[in-house]
C-alpha cells in the first residue's frame, strides 16, 4: 500500500480530538447492531465517535452510525472531513440492514483491502486500479488457463475480462462481490471461447486410462502431483473450472453457483462426481503401480 | 479437509506457466484502457454541460428577441428551454456530488474496517 498508511491511524491523540472537538453530537444513537459486526466487537473503540485520518487527502475524518425511527430498517451514517486547509464537509448516507450486514461481517484484511481498491476504482483512482489488476491478474489467468488449456487464449480472455470489468465497474453496487463478479465474467468469456473453438465437443468428460499414459513419465517424488495434474487436464472444462473455483480460489458452494450460474445442488453433485472420477483415476494409477 | 482434496489444492496452486513479462504488458494496457474510459466519461460530462450552457444561452437570446417582438409563445418556449437546460446542469452536478459523497463514506468505512482488522490482528495472542 504505497500511498495509504492505514496502520498509523486512530491513535489516542486523534481519538481525544474526536471526543472533545469534532464530534459534539451527543449520541442518542446506538452503534451498528449486527451479530457479527467486528466494529462492535472491538473492545476499546467507540463506534459512535471514530476519528481517523486520511493521509492521502491530508484531512481528518469522522463517522457516526445511528438508527433512526423514521427509517428503522436502515442505518444512518453521518461523516465529515476536517481538512488541514480549513475546508470541511459533512456527509449523510443510509445503508440498509442487509447491506450493512454484508459490509460489516467479519472479513479478512485482504478482502477488505480489495473492497477498498474497488471503491477507489469507482472513484476513478488509477493507482488503485493498477493495484487491483496486479492482485487479480494471476488468479484470473490461472483460471482461464485451466479452463482453456491454452496460454495465448488465457491472455486474450483475461484482457477481454478486464475490459468488461472496466465497463461494468461503475454499475457494481457492492464492492464485496467483486471476486464473484469478476470470475463470472471470466467464466462467461471462457465459455464463449470454448464455444467458438468447438472444444466442448472435443474435450470429452470421460477420462482415459491415465495409469498407462503416465507410466512413461519420470518416477520422482512429485509423481502423484503430476499424475493428478494430468488427470485434471483430461477433465471437461466445466469440471476443471469447478475444481479451480473450489480448490484454488477457495470460493464456497453458493459463490461457485453464482459464478457458474447453476443451482447449489448442481455444484455439489458435479463436484462430487468430479472428485469421484479423480479418485478413481488415482486409484487405478496406484493399482497399476502395485 | 480430506487428504485428497488438499493434494488437489496443492496441485492446482503449483502451476508455473504464468509469464510475468506478459502480465506486466497486459497490466499496462489494462490501466491505459481504464484511463481512456475515464477520459471518455469526463468528455461526455463536459459535452453535456457545454450543450446545456449553449442551450441556455440560445434560449436566453431567443427570449430577448421574443420579448422585443412581443411573441408570448416564443417567450414561453425560450423560458422553458432555459429552465430545462439549467435544471439539467444542476441534476448532473447533484448526481455526481451524491455519488461521490456516497463512495467517499463507503471508502472511509472500509478503511475503518481495515484498520480494525489490522488492529485485531495485532492484538490477537500469539499462538504457541
Interface residues (C-beta under 8 A of the other chain):
Chain A: X4 X6 X7 X9 X10 X38 X39 X42 X45 X50 X52 X54 X61 X63 X77 X79 X91 X93 X103 X104 X107 X108 X109 X112 X113 X115 X116 X119 X120 X121 X122 X123 X124 X126 X129 X130 X133 X134 X137 X138 X141 X142 X145 X146 X151 X155 X158 X159 X162 X163 X166 X167 X175 X224 X225 X228 X229 X232 X243 X244 X247 X248 X275 X278 X279 X282
Chain B: X4 X5 X7 X8 X9 X10 X11 X12 X13 X14 X15 X17 X18 X19 X22 X23 X26 X27 X29 X30 X31 X33 X34 X35 X37 X38 X100 X101 X102 X103 X104 X105 X106 X107 X108 X109 X110 X111 X112 X113 X114 X115 X116 X117 X118 X119 X120 X121
